[in-house]
Amino acid sequence: MTATTVADLVARFPVLADNAALQEMDLLVQQLAALGYAEYFQFKPALMRGFDYYDGMVFEVFDKHPDNNRAMFGG
């Protein structure tokens, strides 16, 4: 089963409760929700991009049209 919230991830891996990066992610999720964007994003802790140059938070942007099932861009 996949964690769908930061709280889910911490519940499964309690050692992450004090992780600064995860706390930063939780704050971002809360801020996006407070701005009314909750329906436009998903928390997916398994998302990963190249280790060569990414060392922090990563994201992917998808089109909601069913004919385009690939990421449009990410970073």
Gaussian input, Z-matrix of N, CA and C with variables (Angstrom, degrees):
# hf/3-21g

backbone

0 1
 N
 C     1     B1
 C     2     B2     1     A1
 N     3     B3     2     A2     1     D1
 C     4     B4     3     A3     2     D2
 C     5     B5     4     A4     3     D3
 N     6     B6     5     A5     4     D4
 C     7     B7     6     A6     5     D5
 C     8     B8     7     A7     6     D6
 N     9     B9     8     A8     7     D7
 C    10    B10     9     A9     8     D8
 C    11    B11    10    A10     9     D9
 N    12    B12    11    A11    10    D10
 C    13    B13    12    A12    11    D11
 C    14    B14    13    A13    12    D12
 N    15    B15    14    A14    13    D13
 C    16    B16    15    A15    14    D14
 C    17    B17    16    A16    15    D15
 N    18    B18    17    A17    16    D16
 C    19    B19    18    A18    17    D17
 C    20    B20    19    A19    18    D18
 N    21    B21    20    A20    19    D19
 C    22    B22    21    A21    20    D20
 C    23    B23    22    A22    21    D21
 N    24    B24    23    A23    22    D22
 C    25    B25    24    A24    23    D23
 C    26    B26    25    A25    24    D24
 N    27    B27    26    A26    25    D25
 C    28    B28    27    A27    26    D26
 C    29    B29    28    A28    27    D27
 N    30    B30    29    A29    28    D28
 C    31    B31    30    A30    29    D29
 C    32    B32    31    A31    30    D30
 N    33    B33    32    A32    31    D31
 C    34    B34    33    A33    32    D32
 C    35    B35    34    A34    33    D33
 N    36    B36    35    A35    34    D34
 C    37    B37    36    A36    35    D35
 C    38    B38    37    A37    36    D36
 N    39    B39    38    A38    37    D37
 C    40    B40    39    A39    38    D38
 C    41    B41    40    A40    39    D39
 N    42    B42    41    A41    40    D40
 C    43    B43    42    A42    41    D41
 C    44    B44    43    A43    42    D42
 N    45    B45    44    A44    43    D43
 C    46    B46    45    A45    44    D44
 C    47    B47    46    A46    45    D45
 N    48    B48    47    A47    46    D46
 C    49    B49    48    A48    47    D47
 C    50    B50    49    A49    48    D48
 N    51    B51    50    A50    49    D49
 C    52    B52    51    A51    50    D50
 C    53    B53    52    A52    51    D51
 N    54    B54    53    A53    52    D52
 C    55    B55    54    A54    53    D53
 C    56    B56    55    A55    54    D54
 N    57    B57    56    A56    55    D55
 C    58    B58    57    A57    56    D56
 C    59    B59    58    A58    57    D57
 N    60    B60    59    A59    58    D58
 C    61    B61    60    A60    59    D59
 C    62    B62    61    A61    60    D60
 N    63    B63    62    A62    61    D61
 C    64    B64    63    A63    62    D62
 C    65    B65    64    A64    63    D63
 N    66    B66    65    A65    64    D64
 C    67    B67    66    A66    65    D65
 C    68    B68    67    A67    66    D66
 N    69    B69    68    A68    67    D67
 C    70    B70    69    A69    68    D68
 C    71    B71    70    A70    69    D69
 N    72    B72    71    A71    70    D70
 C    73    B73    72    A72    71    D71
 C    74    B74    73    A73    72    D72
 N    75    B75    74    A74    73    D73
 C    76    B76    75    A75    74    D74
 C    77    B77    76    A76    75    D75
 N    78    B78    77    A77    76    D76
 C    79    B79    78    A78    77    D77
 C    80    B80    79    A79    78    D78
 N    81    B81    80    A80    79    D79
 C    82    B82    81    A81    80    D80
 C    83    B83    82    A82    81    D81
 N    84    B84    83    A83    82    D82
 C    85    B85    84    A84    83    D83
 C    86    B86    85    A85    84    D84
 N    87    B87    86    A86    85    D85
 C    88    B88    87    A87    86    D86
 C    89    B89    88    A88    87    D87
 N    90    B90    89    A89    88    D88
 C    91    B91    90    A90    89    D89
 C    92    B92    91    A91    90    D90
 N    93    B93    92    A92    91    D91
 C    94    B94    93    A93    92    D92
 C    95    B95    94    A94    93    D93
 N    96    B96    95    A95    94    D94
 C    97    B97    96    A96    95    D95
 C    98    B98    97    A97    96    D96
 N    99    B99    98    A98    97    D97
 C   100   B100    99    A99    98    D98
 C   101   B101   100   A100    99    D99
 N   102   B102   101   A101   100   D100
 C   103   B103   102   A102   101   D101
 C   104   B104   103   A103   102   D102
 N   105   B105   104   A104   103   D103
 C   106   B106   105   A105   104   D104
 C   107   B107   106   A106   105   D105
 N   108   B108   107   A107   106   D106
 C   109   B109   108   A108   107   D107
 C   110   B110   109   A109   108   D108
 N   111   B111   110   A110   109   D109
 C   112   B112   111   A111   110   D110
 C   113   B113   112   A112   111   D111
 N   114   B114   113   A113   112   D112
 C   115   B115   114   A114   113   D113
 C   116   B116   115   A115   114   D114
 N   117   B117   116   A116   115   D115
 C   118   B118   117   A117   116   D116
 C   119   B119   118   A118   117   D117
 N   120   B120   119   A119   118   D118
 C   121   B121   120   A120   119   D119
 C   122   B122   121   A121   120   D120
 N   123   B123   122   A122   121   D121
 C   124   B124   123   A123   122   D122
 C   125   B125   124   A124   123   D123
 N   126   B126   125   A125   124   D124
 C   127   B127   126   A126   125   D125
 C   128   B128   127   A127   126   D126
 N   129   B129   128   A128   127   D127
 C   130   B130   129   A129   128   D128
 C   131   B131   130   A130   129   D129
 N   132   B132   131   A131   130   D130
 C   133   B133   132   A132   131   D131
 C   134   B134   133   A133   132   D132
 N   135   B135   134   A134   133   D133
 C   136   B136   135   A135   134   D134
 C   137   B137   136   A136   135   D135
 N   138   B138   137   A137   136   D136
 C   139   B139   138   A138   137   D137
 C   140   B140   139   A139   138   D138
 N   141   B141   140   A140   139   D139
 C   142   B142   141   A141   140   D140
 C   143   B143   142   A142   141   D141
 N   144   B144   143   A143   142   D142
 C   145   B145   144   A144   143   D143
 C   146   B146   145   A145   144   D144
 N   147   B147   146   A146   145   D145
 C   148   B148   147   A147   146   D146
 C   149   B149   148   A148   147   D147
 N   150   B150   149   A149   148   D148
 C   151   B151   150   A150   149   D149
 C   152   B152   151   A151   150   D150
 N   153   B153   152   A152   151   D151
 C   154   B154   153   A153   152   D152
 C   155   B155   154   A154   153   D153
 N   156   B156   155   A155   154   D154
 C   157   B157   156   A156   155   D155
 C   158   B158   157   A157   156   D156
 N   159   B159   158   A158   157   D157
 C   160   B160   159   A159   158   D158
 C   161   B161   160   A160   159   D159
 N   162   B162   161   A161   160   D160
 C   163   B163   162   A162   161   D161
 C   164   B164   163   A163   162   D162
 N   165   B165   164   A164   163   D163
 C   166   B166   165   A165   164   D164
 C   167   B167   166   A166   165   D165
 N   168   B168   167   A167   166   D166
 C   169   B169   168   A168   167   D167
 C   170   B170   169   A169   168   D168
 N   171   B171   170   A170   169   D169
 C   172   B172   171   A171   170   D170
 C   173   B173   172   A172   171   D171
 N   174   B174   173   A173   172   D172
 C   175   B175   174   A174   173   D173
 C   176   B176   175   A175   174   D174
 N   177   B177   176   A176   175   D175
 C   178   B178   177   A177   176   D176
 C   179   B179   178   A178   177   D177
 N   180   B180   179   A179   178   D178
 C   181   B181   180   A180   179   D179
 C   182   B182   181   A181   180   D180
 N   183   B183   182   A182   181   D181
 C   184   B184   183   A183   182   D182
 C   185   B185   184   A184   183   D183
 N   186   B186   185   A185   184   D184
 C   187   B187   186   A186   185   D185
 C   188   B188   187   A187   186   D186
 N   189   B189   188   A188   187   D187
 C   190   B190   189   A189   188   D188
 C   191   B191   190   A190   189   D189
 N   192   B192   191   A191   190   D190
 C   193   B193   192   A192   191   D191
 C   194   B194   193   A193   192   D192
 N   195   B195   194   A194   193   D193
 C   196   B196   195   A195   194   D194
 C   197   B197   196   A196   195   D195
 N   198   B198   197   A197   196   D196
 C   199   B199   198   A198   197   D197
 C   200   B200   199   A199   198   D198
 N   201   B201   200   A200   199   D199
 C   202   B202   201   A201   200   D200
 C   203   B203   202   A202   201   D201
 N   204   B204   203   A203   202   D202
 C   205   B205   204   A204   203   D203
 C   206   B206   205   A205   204   D204
 N   207   B207   206   A206   205   D205
 C   208   B208   207   A207   206   D206
 C   209   B209   208   A208   207   D207
 N   210   B210   209   A209   208   D208
 C   211   B211   210   A210   209   D209
 C   212   B212   211   A211   210   D210
 N   213   B213   212   A212   211   D211
 C   214   B214   213   A213   212   D212
 C   215   B215   214   A214   213   D213
 N   216   B216   215   A215   214   D214
 C   217   B217   216   A216   215   D215
 C   218   B218   217   A217   216   D216
 N   219   B219   218   A218   217   D217
 C   220   B220   219   A219   218   D218
 C   221   B221   220   A220   219   D219
 N   222   B222   221   A221   220   D220
 C   223   B223   222   A222   221   D221
 C   224   B224   223   A223   222   D222

   B1=1.4508
   B2=1.5279
   B3=1.3095
   B4=1.4567
   B5=1.5257
   B6=1.3059
   B7=1.4637
   B8=1.5281
   B9=1.3281
   B10=1.4636
   B11=1.5207
   B12=1.3309
   B13=1.4649
   B14=1.5251
   B15=1.3125
   B16=1.4650
   B17=1.5270
   B18=1.3288
   B19=1.4666
   B20=1.5301
   B21=1.3481
   B22=1.4683
   B23=1.5282
   B24=1.3252
   B25=1.4640
   B26=1.5320
   B27=1.3220
   B28=1.4680
   B29=1.5276
   B30=1.3257
   B31=1.4668
   B32=1.5234
   B33=1.3035
   B34=1.4693
   B35=1.5162
   B36=1.3403
   B37=1.4589
   B38=1.5338
   B39=1.3290
   B40=1.4700
   B41=1.5265
   B42=1.3193
   B43=1.4651
   B44=1.5355
   B45=1.3299
   B46=1.4610
   B47=1.5268
   B48=1.3225
   B49=1.4665
   B50=1.5237
   B51=1.3174
   B52=1.4661
   B53=1.5240
   B54=1.3277
   B55=1.4561
   B56=1.5353
   B57=1.3249
   B58=1.4681
   B59=1.5261
   B60=1.3180
   B61=1.4698
   B62=1.5254
   B63=1.3111
   B64=1.4639
   B65=1.5291
   B66=1.3144
   B67=1.4729
   B68=1.5272
   B69=1.3436
   B70=1.4601
   B71=1.5302
   B72=1.3292
   B73=1.4595
   B74=1.5205
   B75=1.3244
   B76=1.4590
   B77=1.5234
   B78=1.3133
   B79=1.4632
   B80=1.5273
   B81=1.3268
   B82=1.4611
   B83=1.5223
   B84=1.3276
   B85=1.4669
   B86=1.5310
   B87=1.3211
   B88=1.4645
   B89=1.5305
   B90=1.3310
   B91=1.4591
   B92=1.5233
   B93=1.3202
   B94=1.4650
   B95=1.5230
   B96=1.3278
   B97=1.4661
   B98=1.5359
   B99=1.3348
   B100=1.4642
   B101=1.5332
   B102=1.3259
   B103=1.4585
   B104=1.5346
   B105=1.3335
   B106=1.4593
   B107=1.5150
   B108=1.3310
   B109=1.4611
   B110=1.5270
   B111=1.3148
   B112=1.4662
   B113=1.5258
   B114=1.3170
   B115=1.4650
   B116=1.5279
   B117=1.3206
   B118=1.4548
   B119=1.5238
   B120=1.3164
   B121=1.4620
   B122=1.5155
   B123=1.3350
   B124=1.4624
   B125=1.5161
   B126=1.3131
   B127=1.4607
   B128=1.5235
   B129=1.3187
   B130=1.4673
   B131=1.5240
   B132=1.3199
   B133=1.4602
   B134=1.5241
   B135=1.3068
   B136=1.4628
   B137=1.5233
   B138=1.3282
   B139=1.4596
   B140=1.5201
   B141=1.3168
   B142=1.4557
   B143=1.5189
   B144=1.3136
   B145=1.4597
   B146=1.5242
   B147=1.2999
   B148=1.4551
   B149=1.5135
   B150=1.3166
   B151=1.4648
   B152=1.5280
   B153=1.3254
   B154=1.4591
   B155=1.5269
   B156=1.3417
   B157=1.4460
   B158=1.5232
   B159=1.3109
   B160=1.4664
   B161=1.5313
   B162=1.3139
   B163=1.4599
   B164=1.5261
   B165=1.3014
   B166=1.4617
   B167=1.5169
   B168=1.3042
   B169=1.4518
   B170=1.5349
   B171=1.3155
   B172=1.4610
   B173=1.5219
   B174=1.3396
   B175=1.4545
   B176=1.5184
   B177=1.3056
   B178=1.4560
   B179=1.5145
   B180=1.3237
   B181=1.4591
   B182=1.5205
   B183=1.3246
   B184=1.4592
   B185=1.5178
   B186=1.3229
   B187=1.4549
   B188=1.5281
   B189=1.3148
   B190=1.4619
   B191=1.5282
   B192=1.3223
   B193=1.4685
   B194=1.5268
   B195=1.3336
   B196=1.4696
   B197=1.5375
   B198=1.3270
   B199=1.4710
   B200=1.5244
   B201=1.3202
   B202=1.4568
   B203=1.5293
   B204=1.3131
   B205=1.4714
   B206=1.5234
   B207=1.3250
   B208=1.4657
   B209=1.5210
   B210=1.3150
   B211=1.4649
   B212=1.5197
   B213=1.3263
   B214=1.4692
   B215=1.5192
   B216=1.3447
   B217=1.4612
   B218=1.5075
   B219=1.2888
   B220=1.4439
   B221=1.5058
   B222=1.3018
   B223=1.4562
   B224=1.5015
   A1=109.43
   A2=116.83
   A3=122.21
   A4=111.18
   A5=116.27
   A6=121.15
   A7=108.27
   A8=117.46
   A9=121.06
   A10=112.51
   A11=116.82
   A12=121.32
   A13=108.17
   A14=115.27
   A15=119.74
   A16=109.33
   A17=117.38
   A18=121.20
   A19=111.11
   A20=117.54
   A21=121.40
   A22=110.52
   A23=115.26
   A24=120.07
   A25=110.61
   A26=116.84
   A27=120.87
   A28=110.56
   A29=117.37
   A30=119.97
   A31=110.73
   A32=117.33
   A33=121.04
   A34=112.64
   A35=115.63
   A36=121.30
   A37=108.94
   A38=118.05
   A39=121.48
   A40=114.42
   A41=117.53
   A42=120.66
   A43=110.90
   A44=118.46
   A45=122.32
   A46=113.64
   A47=117.85
   A48=121.72
   A49=112.82
   A50=118.28
   A51=121.41
   A52=113.18
   A53=117.62
   A54=122.02
   A55=109.95
   A56=116.92
   A57=121.75
   A58=112.08
   A59=117.53
   A60=120.47
   A61=110.58
   A62=117.03
   A63=120.50
   A64=110.71
   A65=117.25
   A66=120.61
   A67=110.17
   A68=117.17
   A69=121.49
   A70=110.08
   A71=116.58
   A72=120.95
   A73=110.46
   A74=117.12
   A75=121.30
   A76=110.43
   A77=117.40
   A78=121.41
   A79=110.56
   A80=117.33
   A81=120.84
   A82=110.97
   A83=116.95
   A84=121.66
   A85=109.89
   A86=117.65
   A87=121.48
   A88=111.48
   A89=116.31
   A90=120.07
   A91=111.66
   A92=117.35
   A93=120.47
   A94=110.96
   A95=115.99
   A96=120.22
   A97=110.69
   A98=117.23
   A99=121.33
   A100=111.63
   A101=116.26
   A102=120.85
   A103=112.30
   A104=116.73
   A105=120.85
   A106=114.93
   A107=117.69
   A108=121.24
   A109=113.69
   A110=117.87
   A111=120.81
   A112=112.82
   A113=117.86
   A114=119.84
   A115=112.82
   A116=117.83
   A117=121.54
   A118=114.62
   A119=118.35
   A120=119.23
   A121=110.33
   A122=114.56
   A123=122.76
   A124=107.93
   A125=115.56
   A126=121.45
   A127=107.45
   A128=116.07
   A129=121.26
   A130=108.46
   A131=118.23
   A132=120.36
   A133=113.73
   A134=118.50
   A135=120.50
   A136=112.57
   A137=118.17
   A138=121.24
   A139=109.42
   A140=115.54
   A141=119.90
   A142=108.67
   A143=116.86
   A144=122.29
   A145=107.15
   A146=117.09
   A147=121.75
   A148=114.41
   A149=116.48
   A150=121.51
   A151=112.02
   A152=118.17
   A153=121.49
   A154=113.05
   A155=117.13
   A156=118.36
   A157=115.02
   A158=119.27
   A159=121.22
   A160=109.02
   A161=116.34
   A162=118.78
   A163=111.98
   A164=116.60
   A165=120.48
   A166=110.01
   A167=115.09
   A168=121.84
   A169=109.96
   A170=116.50
   A171=121.46
   A172=108.79
   A173=115.63
   A174=120.53
   A175=109.88
   A176=116.13
   A177=123.21
   A178=107.30
   A179=116.02
   A180=121.92
   A181=108.28
   A182=115.22
   A183=121.99
   A184=110.35
   A185=115.72
   A186=123.20
   A187=106.66
   A188=118.55
   A189=120.94
   A190=112.68
   A191=117.48
   A192=120.63
   A193=109.35
   A194=118.24
   A195=120.73
   A196=114.39
   A197=118.55
   A198=120.54
   A199=112.25
   A200=118.24
   A201=121.96
   A202=108.34
   A203=116.82
   A204=120.08
   A205=113.05
   A206=117.15
   A207=120.67
   A208=110.29
   A209=115.32
   A210=119.63
   A211=109.51
   A212=116.32
   A213=121.11
   A214=110.02
   A215=115.88
   A216=121.32
   A217=109.44
   A218=116.66
   A219=121.85
   A220=110.26
   A221=115.15
   A222=118.08
   A223=110.82
   D1=137.91
   D2=-176.07
   D3=-93.50
   D4=139.83
   D5=174.85
   D6=-71.80
   D7=132.43
   D8=-179.33
   D9=-111.95
   D10=-4.61
   D11=175.75
   D12=-139.21
   D13=163.16
   D14=176.01
   D15=-61.53
   D16=-38.99
   D17=179.19
   D18=-61.82
   D19=-38.95
   D20=176.08
   D21=-59.33
   D22=-45.03
   D23=-177.57
   D24=-64.31
   D25=-43.84
   D26=179.28
   D27=-66.40
   D28=-36.12
   D29=178.58
   D30=-63.86
   D31=-35.20
   D32=179.75
   D33=-80.76
   D34=-31.70
   D35=-178.56
   D36=-130.11
   D37=78.03
   D38=-175.45
   D39=-56.00
   D40=-24.37
   D41=179.26
   D42=-61.90
   D43=-18.84
   D44=-179.51
   D45=-84.14
   D46=-4.22
   D47=-174.16
   D48=-56.05
   D49=-35.89
   D50=-178.07
   D51=-102.17
   D52=12.09
   D53=-178.21
   D54=-71.34
   D55=121.93
   D56=-176.07
   D57=-62.08
   D58=-39.97
   D59=-179.41
   D60=-65.46
   D61=-40.38
   D62=179.37
   D63=-68.94
   D64=-36.27
   D65=176.05
   D66=-64.67
   D67=-38.11
   D68=176.92
   D69=-64.08
   D70=-41.83
   D71=178.19
   D72=-63.12
   D73=-43.07
   D74=179.24
   D75=-61.37
   D76=-41.80
   D77=178.23
   D78=-62.47
   D79=-43.14
   D80=178.26
   D81=-60.99
   D82=-45.32
   D83=178.95
   D84=-60.04
   D85=-44.23
   D86=179.34
   D87=-63.32
   D88=-41.43
   D89=-179.44
   D90=-67.44
   D91=-41.81
   D92=177.62
   D93=-62.66
   D94=-41.17
   D95=178.09
   D96=-64.66
   D97=-41.88
   D98=179.79
   D99=-63.70
   D100=-28.96
   D101=178.73
   D102=-83.33
   D103=-3.10
   D104=177.76
   D105=92.28
   D106=16.50
   D107=-177.17
   D108=-101.83
   D109=12.49
   D110=-174.84
   D111=-57.17
   D112=-34.66
   D113=-178.29
   D114=-76.79
   D115=-8.27
   D116=-175.66
   D117=-103.82
   D118=0.79
   D119=178.81
   D120=-137.70
   D121=158.40
   D122=175.92
   D123=-133.57
   D124=140.66
   D125=174.21
   D126=-89.17
   D127=118.92
   D128=179.14
   D129=-130.89
   D130=95.48
   D131=-175.89
   D132=-66.32
   D133=-13.44
   D134=179.67
   D135=-85.67
   D136=-7.87
   D137=179.43
   D138=-63.52
   D139=130.95
   D140=-177.04
   D141=-143.77
   D142=142.60
   D143=173.91
   D144=-122.55
   D145=-177.44
   D146=-174.52
   D147=-56.39
   D148=132.95
   D149=178.86
   D150=-73.26
   D151=-13.21
   D152=-175.71
   D153=-62.67
   D154=-35.45
   D155=-174.73
   D156=-139.02
   D157=-5.14
   D158=176.20
   D159=-96.85
   D160=127.98
   D161=178.70
   D162=-133.21
   D163=15.43
   D164=179.78
   D165=-144.94
   D166=-146.79
   D167=-178.47
   D168=-64.87
   D169=140.72
   D170=175.27
   D171=-123.36
   D172=158.80
   D173=179.58
   D174=-148.64
   D175=159.45
   D176=172.12
   D177=-135.25
   D178=144.82
   D179=179.16
   D180=-115.57
   D181=128.87
   D182=-178.80
   D183=-116.44
   D184=147.35
   D185=170.19
   D186=-79.70
   D187=142.71
   D188=-179.54
   D189=-84.24
   D190=-4.57
   D191=179.81
   D192=-71.40
   D193=132.63
   D194=-175.55
   D195=-65.07
   D196=-19.73
   D197=178.89
   D198=-77.53
   D199=-13.74
   D200=-179.71
   D201=-117.11
   D202=92.19
   D203=-176.87
   D204=-98.98
   D205=17.53
   D206=177.96
   D207=-111.83
   D208=161.39
   D209=176.05
   D210=-66.73
   D211=138.41
   D212=176.91
   D213=-79.63
   D214=-41.81
   D215=175.86
   D216=-164.28
   D217=167.86
   D218=179.65
   D219=-158.49
   D220=174.23
   D221=179.76
   D222=-169.00

